[in-house]
Amino acid sequence: MTSTLFHGFILSLGLIIPLGVQNMFIFSQGAVSKKFRYVLPIVITAAICDSLLILFAVLGVSVIVFSFLWMKTVLIVFGSLFLIYMGLITWKAKTESNPEQVKDSGMNTSKVVSYTIMISILNPHAILDTVGVIGTNSLNYQGYSKFIFTCACILISWAWFFLLALLGHYVGSKDKSGYFTGYINKISAVIMWGVSIYLISSL
């Protein structure tokens, strides 16, 4: 059981740590949130989406879906267009240095949560990694061992997203002028555009 748990931890860490669209989005949202509780809905949403993708990969549902070439093509095209759109929004995003100027309304929260869902679910790169790596590795296990492996992968996702948001919030709290946070948004936008170009070229 220990080796299975360790395998799930290491594999999930290897997939989730590299700089990517989802990571940069969570980090940047943590940086611009004046209070950590404001970014919690984003963290929880991203973690739930990742958990579902991992479950689908382990259960083989995603493999069945991707057996249809046209579905894979549609996902990549729409996902890439969405990343281009999100990159434009992120590039133009303004950071406020005055906490009183920041509005945290329910509408804003729901909008950002919707973006989080789309970045998690419509990110073809993340989906293909989950299916190709976690789904394939899960074939080495059966029954209880597969359950332990799946739980380890899911646990890493939840812990990583919370840690990433905390780190972003800490950086944002030290960046009173919003100067550094603005650069984070620019880097995040470039990553989104880079991933979308890579995915479109892969077609």
C-alpha positions in Angstrom: 0.0 0.0 0.0 2.9 2.4 0.8 4.5 2.0 -2.6 1.1 2.6 -4.3 0.5 5.7 -2.2 4.0 7.0 -3.0 3.5 6.3 -6.7 0.3 8.3 -6.7 2.0 11.2 -4.9 5.1 11.4 -7.1 3.2 11.0 -10.3 0.6 13.6 -9.4 3.3 16.1 -8.2 5.2 15.6 -11.5 2.1 16.5 -13.5 0.8 19.4 -11.4 4.0 21.3 -10.4 5.2 22.5 -13.8 4.1 26.1 -14.7 0.8 25.9 -16.6 -2.5 27.7 -17.3 -4.3 26.4 -14.2 -1.4 27.0 -11.8 -0.8 30.6 -13.0 -4.5 31.4 -12.8 -4.8 30.2 -9.2 -1.6 31.9 -8.2 -2.6 35.2 -9.8 -6.1 35.1 -8.2 -4.5 34.5 -4.8 -2.2 37.5 -5.4 -5.0 39.9 -6.3 -7.3 38.7 -3.5 -7.2 41.1 -0.5 -8.4 38.3 1.8 -7.5 34.6 1.4 -11.1 33.6 1.8 -12.0 35.3 -1.5 -9.8 32.9 -3.4 -11.2 29.8 -1.7 -14.1 29.2 -4.1 -11.5 29.2 -7.0 -9.2 26.7 -5.2 -12.1 24.4 -4.3 -13.5 24.6 -7.8 -10.2 23.8 -9.4 -9.6 20.9 -7.0 -13.0 19.4 -7.6 -12.5 19.6 -11.4 -9.1 17.9 -11.1 -10.6 15.2 -8.9 -13.3 14.5 -11.5 -10.8 14.4 -14.3 -8.6 11.9 -12.3 -11.7 9.7 -11.5 -12.7 9.7 -15.2 -9.2 8.8 -16.2 -8.9 6.0 -13.7 -12.4 4.6 -14.4 -11.7 4.6 -18.2 -14.5 7.0 -19.0 -12.2 9.5 -20.7 -10.5 6.8 -22.8 -13.9 5.8 -24.2 -14.7 9.5 -25.0 -11.3 10.1 -26.7 -11.7 7.0 -28.8 -13.8 9.3 -31.0 -11.3 11.4 -33.0 -13.8 14.2 -33.7 -14.5 14.7 -30.0 -10.7 15.2 -29.3 -10.5 17.7 -32.2 -13.5 19.7 -31.0 -12.1 19.8 -27.5 -8.7 21.0 -28.6 -10.2 23.7 -31.0 -12.7 25.1 -28.4 -10.2 24.8 -25.6 -7.6 26.6 -27.5 -10.0 29.4 -28.5 -11.0 29.7 -24.8 -7.4 30.0 -23.7 -6.8 32.8 -26.2 -9.8 34.6 -24.9 -8.7 34.1 -21.2 -5.2 35.3 -22.2 -6.6 38.6 -23.5 -8.7 39.1 -20.3 -5.7 38.3 -18.1 -3.3 40.5 -20.0 -5.7 43.5 -19.7 -6.5 42.8 -16.0 -5.8 45.7 -13.7 -4.5 45.3 -10.2 -5.6 47.8 -7.5 -3.3 48.9 -4.7 -6.1 50.3 -2.6 -8.2 47.6 -0.9 -11.2 49.9 -0.9 -11.2 50.0 -4.7 -11.7 46.2 -4.9 -15.2 45.0 -5.2 -15.9 41.4 -4.2 -19.5 40.8 -5.2 -21.3 37.5 -5.7 -21.4 38.2 -9.4 -17.7 38.6 -9.6 -17.2 35.4 -7.6 -19.5 33.4 -9.8 -17.8 34.8 -12.9 -14.3 33.8 -11.7 -15.6 30.4 -10.6 -17.0 29.9 -14.1 -13.6 30.8 -15.6 -11.9 28.3 -13.2 -14.2 25.5 -14.4 -13.6 26.3 -18.0 -9.8 26.6 -17.5 -9.8 23.2 -15.7 -12.3 21.3 -17.9 -11.6 23.0 -21.3 -7.9 22.8 -20.9 -7.0 20.1 -23.5 -3.4 19.9 -22.3 -4.4 19.1 -18.7 -7.0 16.6 -19.9 -4.7 14.8 -22.2 -2.0 14.6 -19.5 -4.5 13.2 -17.0 -5.8 10.6 -19.4 -2.5 9.7 -20.9 -0.4 9.6 -17.6 -2.7 9.0 -14.6 -5.2 6.8 -16.5 -2.4 4.7 -18.0 -0.6 4.3 -14.7 -3.8 3.3 -12.9 -3.9 0.2 -15.1 -1.2 -1.3 -12.9 -3.6 -1.5 -10.0 -6.8 -3.3 -9.2 -9.4 -3.0 -6.4 -8.1 -1.4 -3.1 -4.7 -0.6 -4.6 -6.4 1.4 -7.4 -8.5 3.2 -4.8 -5.3 4.2 -2.8 -3.6 5.3 -6.0 -6.5 7.5 -7.0 -6.8 9.0 -3.5 -3.1 9.9 -3.5 -3.4 11.7 -6.9 -6.5 13.6 -5.8 -5.0 14.6 -2.4 -2.0 16.1 -4.1 -4.2 18.2 -6.3 -6.1 19.6 -3.4 -3.0 20.3 -1.3 -1.1 21.9 -4.2 -3.9 24.3 -5.2 -4.3 25.5 -1.6 -0.6 26.0 -1.3 -0.4 27.8 -4.6 -3.2 30.2 -3.6 -1.6 30.8 -0.2 1.8 31.6 -1.9 0.0 33.9 -4.4 -1.8 35.7 -1.6 1.4 36.1 0.4 3.2 37.6 -2.7 0.2 39.9 -3.3 0.1 41.1 0.2 3.8 42.2 -0.1 3.2 43.8 -3.4 1.3 46.9 -2.3 1.8 48.8 -5.6 0.4 45.9 -7.7 3.5 46.2 -9.9 4.7 42.6 -9.5 1.1 41.2 -9.7 0.7 42.9 -13.0 3.7 41.1 -14.3 2.3 37.8 -13.1 -0.9 38.4 -15.1 1.2 39.1 -18.2 3.2 35.9 -17.7 0.0 34.0 -17.2 -1.5 35.4 -20.4 1.6 34.4 -22.4 1.4 30.9 -21.0 -2.2 30.6 -22.1 -1.4 31.8 -25.6 1.6 29.5 -25.8 -0.5 26.4 -24.8 -3.2 27.3 -27.2 -0.7 27.7 -30.1 0.9 24.4 -29.2 -2.4 22.6 -29.1 -3.7 24.0 -32.4 -0.4 23.2 -34.1 -0.7 19.6 -32.8 -3.8 19.1 -35.0 
